[in-house]
């Protein structure tokens, strides 16, 4: 600080906030912005993973691909 300059001090106080959420919106994209070939590749790869959620995503992508 140069001679004659004043310094400003700020005190930051953090307080807790409570926010009520009334609505949540989401959108399932399922790779529809990719080429059909790439979507099919992703579907095939997902089907190779033996977990229910991956199988469900693959099924949803197949339905989306037929539209």
Buried (B, 14 or more C-beta within 10 A) or exposed (E): EEEEEEEEEEEEEEEEEEEEEEEEEEEEEBBEEEEEEEBBEBBEEBBEEEEEEBEEBBEBBBEBBEE
